[in-house]
Amino acid sequence: MHLTFPKALRCRSLTSRGFTLLEVMISLAIIAIALLAVYGNYSQTIAMNTDQQFNTTAPLLAARVAADFENRSLDELMDESGEFGPDFEGYEWVVKVEPVSSEILGNIAEDLQSIDITVSFNNTENAFQCTTVRFVRREDGS
């Protein structure tokens, strides 16, 4: 008695043996390249988001500092620096006050003070600078 296998079972062993190691390696390389591209895009998006957040927040914080200096008398206008507290962790400000000198303005320039405000994030990783000029009448009335 001789046993014979159906034709479908005999051919299966020769044609359907699964994936070869080379096929698996090529597919893993393609997946790795795709994941690297996605990761590069993701990290760039995070960096752009951080920059955009700073570019939105820093001018508002500088306006806060400028408003504080606007309410000070001439004697209280001096160079200062500080932080914005726990609500704005990592943000710092520096103010430099200098008298304005201008030949065109003449004596009026003696009543003007230039206030330079710098807001930085994470030790000057990002910095925003603005300058405002304030008119301060001298107390002697001249």
N, CA, C and O of each residue as an XYZ file, in Angstrom:
568
protein
N       0.831     -1.153      0.000
C       0.000      0.000      0.000
C       0.888      1.232      0.000
O       1.827      1.370      0.783
N       0.558      2.064     -0.868
C       1.366      3.261     -1.065
C       0.514      4.506     -0.770
O      -0.556      4.691     -1.348
N       1.016      5.360      0.150
C       0.277      6.581      0.509
C       0.726      7.739     -0.367
O       1.914      7.936     -0.618
N      -0.223      8.467     -0.804
C       0.101      9.668     -1.592
C      -0.553     10.871     -0.929
O      -1.682     10.799     -0.443
N       0.168     11.958     -0.919
C      -0.369     13.200     -0.361
C      -1.040     13.989     -1.467
O      -0.641     13.920     -2.630
N      -2.070     14.743     -1.088
C      -2.684     15.587     -2.109
C      -1.667     16.574     -2.667
O      -0.693     16.929     -2.004
N      -1.908     16.998     -3.867
C      -0.975     17.886     -4.552
C      -0.786     19.202     -3.791
O       0.326     19.731     -3.780
N      -1.814     19.742     -3.165
C      -1.721     21.006     -2.419
C      -0.745     20.873     -1.260
O       0.009     21.810     -0.997
N      -0.730     19.776     -0.576
C       0.170     19.594      0.558
C       1.604     19.387      0.108
O       2.531     19.816      0.795
N       1.805     18.742     -1.025
C       3.162     18.510     -1.522
C       3.828     19.806     -1.959
O       5.018     19.989     -1.701
N       3.107     20.709     -2.609
C       3.689     21.962     -3.119
C       3.877     23.000     -2.026
O       4.716     23.893     -2.145
N       3.116     22.885     -0.991
C       3.172     23.907      0.066
C       4.545     23.962      0.723
O       5.021     25.055      1.027
N       5.152     22.910      0.937
C       6.445     22.883      1.610
C       7.531     23.552      0.786
O       8.518     24.029      1.346
N       7.376     23.597     -0.504
C       8.390     24.200     -1.345
C       8.148     25.692     -1.603
O       9.105     26.452     -1.748
N       6.891     26.115     -1.662
C       6.608     27.498     -2.046
C       6.312     28.416     -0.877
O       6.537     29.618     -1.015
N       5.843     27.963      0.223
C       5.418     28.832      1.319
C       6.247     28.535      2.558
O       5.849     27.725      3.396
N       7.386     29.182      2.675
C       8.256     28.913      3.814
C       8.363     30.111      4.747
O       9.192     30.063      5.656
N       7.584     31.190      4.594
C       7.648     32.364      5.457
C       8.619     33.390      4.901
O       9.021     33.322      3.740
N       8.988     34.343      5.749
C       9.890     35.417      5.336
C      11.338     34.992      5.508
O      11.676     34.239      6.422
N      12.166     35.473      4.637
C      13.593     35.225      4.790
C      14.185     36.307      5.682
O      13.566     37.347      5.908
N      15.356     36.062      6.174
C      16.028     37.035      7.031
C      16.279     38.334      6.274
O      16.163     39.414      6.852
N      16.610     38.250      5.031
C      16.852     39.445      4.221
C      15.597     40.304      4.101
O      15.674     41.529      4.193
N      14.453     39.678      3.897
C      13.191     40.424      3.809
C      12.872     41.125      5.132
O      12.418     42.269      5.134
N      13.103     40.461      6.230
C      12.864     41.058      7.547
C      13.805     42.239      7.776
O      13.369     43.275      8.278
N      15.068     42.110      7.425
C      16.038     43.191      7.610
C      15.675     44.406      6.760
O      15.777     45.537      7.236
N      15.260     44.199      5.529
C      14.874     45.311      4.657
C      13.641     46.017      5.210
O      13.590     47.247      5.218
N      12.653     45.265      5.671
C      11.450     45.901      6.221
C      11.765     46.664      7.506
O      11.196     47.732      7.731
N      12.653     46.148      8.351
C      13.054     46.879      9.561
C      13.818     48.158      9.215
O      13.659     49.173      9.894
N      14.631     48.122      8.184
C      15.352     49.323      7.759
C      14.379     50.385      7.259
O      14.549     51.567      7.554
N      13.369     49.977      6.510
C      12.367     50.935      6.017
C      11.584     51.542      7.176
O      11.329     52.746      7.188
N      11.206     50.730      8.132
C      10.487     51.238      9.309
C      11.372     52.195     10.111
O      10.892     53.227     10.580
N      12.642     51.870     10.274
C      13.560     52.740     11.027
C      13.718     54.093     10.339
O      13.728     55.128     11.005
N      13.842     54.093      9.026
C      13.968     55.362      8.292
C      12.708     56.196      8.455
O      12.790     57.409      8.652
N      11.553     55.570      8.378
C      10.288     56.297      8.538
C      10.158     56.869      9.943
O       9.720     58.006     10.114
N      10.538     56.083     10.952
C      10.451     56.575     12.331
C      11.419     57.721     12.597
O      11.095     58.639     13.350
N      12.586     57.680     11.999
C      13.542     58.787     12.158
C      12.994     60.075     11.541
O      13.166     61.155     12.107
N      12.349     59.969     10.409
C      11.750     61.153      9.782
C      10.646     61.720     10.659
O      10.549     62.937     10.819
N       9.821     60.864     11.223
C       8.736     61.317     12.100
C       9.317     61.960     13.354
O       8.837     63.008     13.787
N      10.337     61.353     13.941
C      10.962     61.907     15.141
C      11.590     63.274     14.857
O      11.478     64.183     15.680
N      12.245     63.431     13.711
C      12.828     64.726     13.350
C      11.775     65.801     13.245
O      11.975     66.916     13.727
N      10.662     65.485     12.626
C       9.556     66.438     12.535
C       9.006     66.782     13.909
O       8.716     67.946     14.188
N       8.863     65.800     14.752
C       8.304     65.999     16.088
C       9.197     66.907     16.933
O       8.698     67.828     17.581
N      10.498     66.663     16.936
C      11.403     67.490     17.739
C      11.464     68.919     17.205
O      11.577     69.864     17.986
N      11.392     69.085     15.901
C      11.389     70.431     15.321
C      10.103     71.167     15.701
O      10.140     72.369     15.963
N       8.993     70.482     15.735
C       7.720     71.085     16.123
C       7.764     71.544     17.575
O       7.256     72.618     17.898
N       8.356     70.757     18.441
C       8.461     71.139     19.856
C       9.332     72.386     20.006
O       8.982     73.292     20.763
N      10.448     72.445     19.305
C      11.325     73.620     19.379
C      10.610     74.867     18.865
O      10.732     75.939     19.458
N       9.874     74.736     17.780
C       9.145     75.887     17.240
C       8.047     76.332     18.200
O       7.778     77.528     18.316
N       7.415     75.395     18.882
C       6.382     75.731     19.848
C       6.962     76.503     21.027
O       6.352     77.459     21.505
N       8.135     76.092     21.496
C       8.794     76.791     22.605
C       9.175     78.208     22.200
O       8.973     79.146     22.971
N       9.720     78.376     21.008
C      10.070     79.715     20.522
C       8.833     80.595     20.389
O       8.859     81.771     20.752
N       7.761     80.025     19.873
C       6.540     80.801     19.693
C       5.951     81.218     21.034
O       5.439     82.328     21.174
N       6.022     80.338     22.006
C       5.527     80.682     23.338
C       6.346     81.837     23.924
O       5.780     82.749     24.527
N       7.670     81.805     23.753
C       8.507     82.900     24.246
C       8.177     84.198     23.516
O       8.065     85.252     24.143
N       8.022     84.128     22.193
C       7.735     85.330     21.403
C       6.381     85.935     21.744
O       6.153     87.114     21.473
N       5.491     85.169     22.323
C       4.202     85.693     22.769
C       4.280     86.226     24.193
O       3.702     87.271     24.495
N       4.979     85.531     25.060
C       5.012     85.870     26.487
C       5.955     87.028     26.792
O       5.611     87.896     27.595
N       7.123     87.065     26.180
C       8.144     88.064     26.517
C       7.671     89.508     26.313
O       7.916     90.330     27.196
N       7.012     89.867     25.210
C       6.554     91.255     25.082
C       5.536     91.652     26.151
O       5.520     92.797     26.603
N       4.698     90.717     26.549
C       3.727     91.021     27.609
C       4.425     91.242     28.955
O       4.044     92.126     29.722
N       5.443     90.435     29.228
C       6.194     90.622     30.475
C       7.000     91.919     30.441
O       7.121     92.595     31.462
N       7.551     92.273     29.282
C       8.272     93.544     29.149
C       7.320     94.716     29.370
O       7.700     95.714     29.983
N       6.101     94.606     28.882
C       5.106     95.669     29.105
C       4.782     95.802     30.591
O       4.545     96.906     31.080
N       4.773     94.681     31.305
C       4.533     94.722     32.748
C       5.652     95.497     33.454
O       5.391     96.329     34.323
N       6.886     95.216     33.072
C       8.028     95.917     33.682
C       7.988     97.397     33.306
O       8.238     98.253     34.155
N       7.678     97.710     32.050
C       7.608     99.110     31.608
C       6.536     99.863     32.379
O       6.738    101.022     32.742
N       5.405     99.227     32.632
C       4.336     99.874     33.398
C       4.790    100.157     34.828
O       4.443    101.192     35.397
N       5.555     99.253     35.400
C       6.073     99.476     36.752
C       7.012    100.678     36.782
O       6.957    101.492     37.704
N       7.871    100.787     35.775
C       8.819    101.904     35.737
C       8.127    103.218     35.361
O       8.635    104.294     35.675
N       7.002    103.139     34.710
C       6.255    104.340     34.346
C       5.717    105.046     35.589
O       5.549    106.265     35.579
N       5.449    104.311     36.636
C       4.877    104.878     37.859
C       5.920    105.345     38.865
O       5.563    105.754     39.970
N       7.171    105.296     38.515
C       8.232    105.680     39.450
C       8.627    107.141     39.252
O       8.482    107.715     38.174
N       9.130    107.709     40.336
C       9.635    109.090     40.256
C      11.045    109.071     39.680
O      11.627    108.003     39.486
N      11.592    110.251     39.408
C      12.924    110.366     38.822
C      13.985    109.729     39.719
O      14.917    109.096     39.224
N      13.847    109.895     41.031
C      14.824    109.323     41.969
C      14.770    107.789     42.000
O      15.765    107.143     42.328
N      13.639    107.218     41.668
C      13.478    105.771     41.717
C      13.863    105.080     40.408
O      13.917    103.851     40.350
N      14.131    105.862     39.357
C      14.523    105.267     38.077
C      15.998    104.894     38.124
O      16.871    105.761     38.072
N      16.266    103.603     38.221
C      17.650    103.130     38.261
C      17.709    101.732     37.666
O      16.683    101.074     37.489
N      18.923    101.288     37.360
C      19.125     99.951     36.804
C      18.678     98.898     37.811
O      18.992     98.981     38.999
N      17.945     97.914     37.318
C      17.471     96.833     38.181
C      17.374     95.550     37.375
O      17.440     95.561     36.145
N      17.219     94.446     38.089
C      16.957     93.164     37.451
C      16.132     92.319     38.409
O      16.061     92.595     39.607
N      15.513     91.289     37.857
C      14.702     90.433     38.707
C      14.084     89.295     37.929
O      14.393     89.073     36.758
N      13.200     88.574     38.609
C      12.487     87.450     38.019
C      11.000     87.732     38.102
O      10.572     88.645     38.809
N      10.215     86.953     37.383
C       8.779     87.157     37.342
C       8.016     86.254     38.292
O       6.785     86.287     38.312
N       8.704     85.457     39.068
C       8.049     84.625     40.057
C       7.693     83.241     39.537
O       8.057     82.879     38.418
N       6.981     82.471     40.350
C       6.685     81.071     39.999
C       5.738     80.920     38.811
O       5.731     79.873     38.163
N       4.942     81.941     38.513
C       4.028     81.843     37.368
C       4.776     81.812     36.046
O       4.296     81.228     35.075
N       5.951     82.437     36.002
C       6.755     82.489     34.784
C       8.171     82.003     35.112
O       9.139     82.760     35.031
N       8.263     80.754     35.475
C       9.535     80.137     35.870
C      10.535     80.199     34.717
O      10.214     79.820     33.590
N      11.744     80.677     35.002
C      12.796     80.752     33.997
C      12.894     82.094     33.296
O      13.889     82.358     32.621
N      11.883     82.954     33.436
C      11.904     84.283     32.808
C      12.559     85.285     33.760
O      12.239     85.329     34.948
N      13.472     86.082     33.225
C      14.161     87.119     34.003
C      14.108     88.428     33.239
O      13.933     88.441     32.021
N      14.261     89.542     33.968
C      14.284     90.846     33.320
C      15.447     91.678     33.836
O      15.881     91.544     34.980
N      15.939     92.546     32.949
C      17.008     93.489     33.283
C      16.600     94.837     32.710
O      16.193     94.928     31.551
N      16.710     95.887     33.525
C      16.374     97.239     33.085
C      17.599     98.126     33.260
O      18.243     98.120     34.309
N      17.908     98.890     32.214
C      18.978     99.884     32.270
C      18.362    101.241     31.948
O      17.699    101.418     30.925
N      18.598    102.187     32.843
C      18.051    103.534     32.676
C      19.208    104.485     32.383
O      20.200    104.527     33.110
N      19.057    105.248     31.300
C      20.092    106.208     30.911
C      19.428    107.513     30.480
O      18.334    107.496     29.916
N      20.077    108.627     30.739
C      19.531    109.893     30.239
C      19.669    109.962     28.714
O      20.608    109.414     28.136
N      18.724    110.638     28.085
C      18.750    110.808     26.635
C      19.559    112.054     26.313
O      19.378    113.102     26.933
N      20.440    111.931     25.353
C      21.190    113.101     24.912
C      20.905    113.301     23.430
O      21.054    112.387     22.618
N      20.488    114.534     23.096
C      20.152    114.833     21.709
C      20.378    116.316     21.457
O      19.894    117.175     22.194
N      21.123    116.588     20.400
C      21.338    117.986     20.032
C      20.063    118.605     19.470
O      19.808    119.793     19.666
N      19.287    117.823     18.791
C      18.063    118.337     18.184
C      17.052    118.745     19.250
O      16.389    119.772     19.107
N      16.922    117.955     20.317
C      15.939    118.251     21.358
C      16.408    119.318     22.341
O      15.591    119.937     23.022
N      17.681    119.530     22.416
C      18.219    120.568     23.303
C      17.930    120.292     24.764
O      18.178    119.190     25.254
N      17.394    121.311     25.477
C      17.127    121.200     26.916
C      16.036    120.186     27.247
O      16.011    119.633     28.347
N      15.143    119.945     26.304
C      14.066    118.987     26.563
C      14.649    117.592     26.823
O      14.094    116.820     27.606
N      15.751    117.279     26.174
C      16.370    115.955     26.333
C      16.805    115.701     27.769
O      16.922    114.548     28.184
N      17.048    116.767     28.536
C      17.450    116.585     29.932
C      16.323    115.990     30.761
O      16.578    115.419     31.821
N      15.083    116.113     30.300
C      13.935    115.558     31.022
C      13.544    114.164     30.514
O      12.558    113.593     30.980
N      14.292    113.625     29.584
C      13.971    112.322     29.022
C      14.910    111.247     29.567
O      16.114    111.460     29.707
N      14.332    110.098     29.866
C      15.099    108.948     30.338
C      14.818    107.766     29.408
O      13.663    107.441     29.133
N      15.875    107.138     28.934
C      15.747    105.946     28.104
C      15.722    104.723     29.023
O      16.619    104.538     29.846
N      14.697    103.896     28.876
C      14.550    102.693     29.692
C      14.671    101.492     28.769
O      13.769    101.219     27.978
N      15.789    100.772     28.869
C      16.034     99.574     28.064
C      15.634     98.348     28.878
O      16.154     98.117     29.970
N      14.706     97.569     28.333
C      14.184     96.390     29.030
C      14.580     95.141     28.239
O      14.369     95.064     27.029
N      15.156     94.170     28.941
C      15.502     92.890     28.330
C      14.822     91.787     29.134
O      15.018     91.673     30.345
N      14.028     90.984     28.450
C      13.394     89.816     29.066
C      14.051     88.594     28.455
O      14.101     88.451     27.233
N      14.560     87.704     29.314
C      15.238     86.501     28.816
C      14.607     85.259     29.435
O      13.937     85.317     30.466
N      14.846     84.139     28.767
C      14.315     82.858     29.221
C      15.458     81.858     29.305
O      16.241     81.719     28.365
N      15.552     81.169     30.421
C      16.596     80.154     30.648
C      17.991     80.708     30.414
O      18.735     80.209     29.570
N      18.334     81.723     31.153
C      19.674     82.320     31.097
C      20.047     82.742     29.675
O      21.053     82.291     29.128
N      19.262     83.574     29.111
C      19.451     84.188     27.783
C      19.448     83.181     26.638
O      20.050     83.431     25.593
N      18.772     82.035     26.826
C      18.571     81.144     25.684
C      17.784     81.889     24.616
O      18.089     81.806     23.426
N      16.777     82.610     25.058
C      16.001     83.507     24.201
C      15.974     84.853     24.898
O      15.887     84.913     26.125
N      16.047     85.934     24.136
C      16.017     87.261     24.738
C      15.160     88.192     23.896
O      15.203     88.159     22.666
N      14.380     89.027     24.581
C      13.547     90.036     23.944
C      13.967     91.383     24.511
O      14.046     91.549     25.728
N      14.238     92.347     23.631
C      14.673     93.667     24.080
C      13.729     94.738     23.537
O      13.265     94.665     22.399
N      13.463     95.721     24.372
C      12.697     96.882     23.911
C      13.188     98.111     24.677
O      13.737     98.009     25.774
N      12.974     99.251     24.073
C      13.391    100.518     24.679
C      12.205    101.466     24.670
O      11.483    101.583     23.680
N      12.025    102.129     25.780
C      11.000    103.157     25.870
C      11.652    104.423     26.417
O      12.648    104.359     27.138
N      11.088    105.555     26.072
C      11.617    106.836     26.554
C      10.542    107.472     27.419
O       9.373    107.535     27.038
N      10.952    107.938     28.581
C       9.995    108.511     29.524
C      10.352    109.967     29.793
O      11.513    110.314     30.010
N       9.335    110.796     29.773
C       9.493    112.210     30.091
C       9.304    112.371     31.594
O       8.253    112.038     32.141
N      10.354    112.892     32.259
C      10.311    113.088     33.704
C      10.691    114.532     33.984
O      11.833    114.933     33.761
N       9.743    115.307     34.468
C       9.989    116.704     34.786
C      10.909    116.787     35.993
O      10.657    116.163     37.024
N      11.975    117.561     35.855
C      12.897    117.730     36.983
C      12.193    118.507     38.101
O      11.344    119.363     37.852
N      12.571    118.184     39.325
C      11.886    118.771     40.483
C      12.199    120.257     40.656
O      11.428    120.969     41.299
N      13.299    120.738     40.104
C      13.622    122.161     40.277
C      12.754    123.011     39.345
O      12.799    124.239     39.419
N      11.956    122.368     38.457
C      11.013    123.103     37.639
C      11.621    123.789     36.426
O      10.904    124.474     35.697
N      12.893    123.633     36.189
C      13.505    124.306     35.043
C      13.374    123.514     33.775
O      13.841    123.951     32.723
